[in-house]
Amino acid sequence: MTATLASPQAGVHPDNQVPELKDYNLYSSDPVLRRAVARGGAQWREAELLRQGAEYGAEATLRAAEDANRYAPELVAFAPMGQRIDQIKFHPAWHQIMAIARRNGIANLPFTDARPSAWTAYGASLFMHSQIEAGSACPTTMTKACIPVLRRNAPLYALTAPLLASLEHDARDIPLVQKRSIAVGMGMTEKQGGSDVRTNTTRAVPAGSGPWGDEYLLTGHKWFFSAPMCDGHLALARTDAHGPSCFFVPRWRPDGSKNPIHLLRLKDKVGNRSNSGCEVEFHEAWGVRVGEEGRGIPTIIEMATYTRLDCALSSAGLLRQALVQALHYARHRHAFGRALAEQPMMTELLADLALESEAATLLAMDLAGRFGSDEALDGAWRRIMTPAAKFWVCKRAVALTGEAMEVWGGNGYVETSGPMGRLFREAPVNSIWEGSGNVMCLDVLRAIARQPEDAQRLLEHLHGVATAAAAPPLVAQVRQLRAALAQPPAELERQARRFTQRLALSAQACLMLQHASAEAAGAFISSRFDPDWGPVTGISSGTSEPAALLRAAWAG
Ligand SMILES: Cc1cc2nc3c(=O)[nH]c(=O)nc-3n(C[C@H](O)[C@H](O)[C@H](O)COP(=O)(O)OP(=O)(O)OC[C@H]3O[C@@H](n4cnc5c(N)ncnc54)[C@H](O)[C@@H]3O)c2cc1C
């Protein structure tokens, strides 16, 4: 496959319009990702990741991603003669993209491959997939995240394990026992509240016991219910005896009849348009309990721990794609006598974007790798840094997909010109779902309060890296984190966003010191901890050689 990545010396097209970036390899052209895969011990996946990288950059995949978003899913609630069917009609491109996601391991890899480095391999695939079509990552990553939760119901897991482990996308709307693979979603959020799921009102009434476990009938609603064509959802409902509990609610009951889960309306979303999301009602919908009765919130939150990692990986992917598209454009487009990329202020902006992308990739991929480890530091890092990374990387993607769009000038704002609008509209959802920004910051504090020794261990580690590298601004940041923890809890909560930002930036700075070039690490630290650094006027890469930094970011 011939890459059509621009070189900075490429000639100017007569009309100064930029050729589409296509038929390139997302993996081989990303040195930061490749090094992260090697560091995470996932070299065994190298050939497959190279194949995936070419697949994601191929023109056919780009067209399918575009079509899956342009021709949005439609709700078909009723058959022609009025029977409820509660189906979603998709453009064929959606299934093409779903097949790629599934084949590339995004629905199961870390739970089907016992190697701890499978988490790193998985992270690399999701990172690339999200760059090209993020909507399909929703049902596929939820499927992966439900696997450890479903294991809590042994008979149900015995039945579903091979279907979850399959690399095939089977979209048929038939009972799961007849399928070659299944997808599973999550239903928590009701009208009264998503962050505060304790207010949920959906009721579950015991209905005996069967081969799949303890059975219940669920009545109520979900205000957000993504990917309703999944073969089942893990849903939260309260029992009269014990309160919130977690249930597996399939689309079809075991007797082969359709489960009464009524799809009411599709959400008309800002972005993420390829993925269907809807409002539903359960009318005595059949479900089996997963986990202990009354322990539904911690049971389903385990799933959210994994999907929060996914949000960080996916937003790091959006940042990478924003960088790549901005660089490609600025190297081809000329204004005022030279390529945009060579205009000093633009070089600086792009270098800042490159630093942000590298730091986001390092944080997300490093976090993924720690999910496969039992080491004490990795556990502490996972518990505290998962919500911190989700908060910070997703927020940065919201800001910088907008900045990258502007690098394209007016073309950036036009859907038919390229993917910039889609990247921009995609970014906020990762920040909102699976726990919005403030809730993530509260989660960081909650993790610290629950196991203060985790925070000790994590800050000790960050301090060690900062002092070994003789990086005084970073040492000062870690000192401030420690001082913040000594404050009364109410004060700390008031400042939770600032604390989480400082924590995420400090972790990124340490990772840059450990794994990036000395030039990039130095630039990251001197810019991010400069009081003048800010989202607009303070954009500064802090490097004396921004052009060198850009050359290193783009190995195409
Ligand atoms: C496209 C899309 C798909 C979704 N799919 C699903 C799905 O499949 N399944 C599902 O269960 N849910 C889904 N959701 C719901 C999503 O998880 C919730 O919207 C999200 O968790 C926030 O809940 P909420 O909307 O009720 O907002 P609220 O809980 O009302 O929060 C509103 C704001 O207040 C902030 N806030 C809340 N509590 C505090 C506090 N104590 N201190 C400070 N600030 C606070 C939040 O951070 C947020 O910014 C989806 C949402 C979207 C947008």
The ligand as a Gaussian input file, in Angstrom:
#p B3LYP/6-31G(d) Opt

LIG

0 1
 C      -24.479000       9.665000      23.826000
 C      -24.703000       9.130000      25.196000
 C      -24.855000       7.777000      25.381000
 C      -25.063000       7.271000      26.650000
 N      -25.221000       5.920000      26.800000
 C      -25.501000       5.425000      28.019000
 C      -25.741000       4.034000      28.200000
 O      -25.660000       3.243000      27.261000
 N      -26.044000       3.575000      29.417000
 C      -26.128000       4.418000      30.479000
 O      -26.405000       3.945000      31.568000
 N      -25.918000       5.739000      30.350000
 C      -25.596000       6.267000      29.154000
 N      -25.372000       7.606000      29.009000
 C      -25.587000       8.475000      30.145000
 C      -24.324000       9.074000      30.718000
 O      -23.546000       8.085000      31.337000
 C      -24.777000      10.190000      31.681000
 O      -25.350000      11.203000      30.888000
 C      -23.644000      10.733000      32.509000
 O      -23.176000       9.760000      33.406000
 C      -24.080000      11.963000      33.311000
 O      -25.290000      11.745000      33.972000
 P      -26.514000      12.760000      33.777000
 O      -26.716000      12.982000      32.342000
 O      -27.669000      12.271000      34.563000
 O      -25.989000      14.118000      34.380000
 P      -26.062000      14.580000      35.910000
 O      -25.796000      13.427000      36.800000
 O      -27.300000      15.351000      36.094000
 O      -24.801000      15.550000      35.965000
 C      -24.818000      16.830000      35.323000
 C      -23.478000      17.526000      35.595000
 O      -23.310000      17.673000      36.991000
 C      -22.033000      17.178000      37.389000
 N      -22.162000      16.604000      38.743000
 C      -22.904000      15.545000      39.127000
 N      -22.723000      15.312000      40.434000
 C      -21.860000      16.254000      40.896000
 C      -21.282000      16.559000      42.167000
 N      -21.542000      15.810000      43.235000
 N      -20.422000      17.607000      42.269000
 C      -20.130000      18.370000      41.188000
 N      -20.655000      18.139000      39.973000
 C      -21.499000      17.086000      39.823000
 C      -21.662000      16.124000      36.342000
 O      -20.239000      16.004000      36.246000
 C      -22.265000      16.741000      35.093000
 O      -21.351000      17.636000      34.524000
 C      -25.128000       8.133000      27.761000
 C      -24.959000       9.513000      27.557000
 C      -24.746000      10.004000      26.302000
 C      -24.571000      11.483000      26.114000

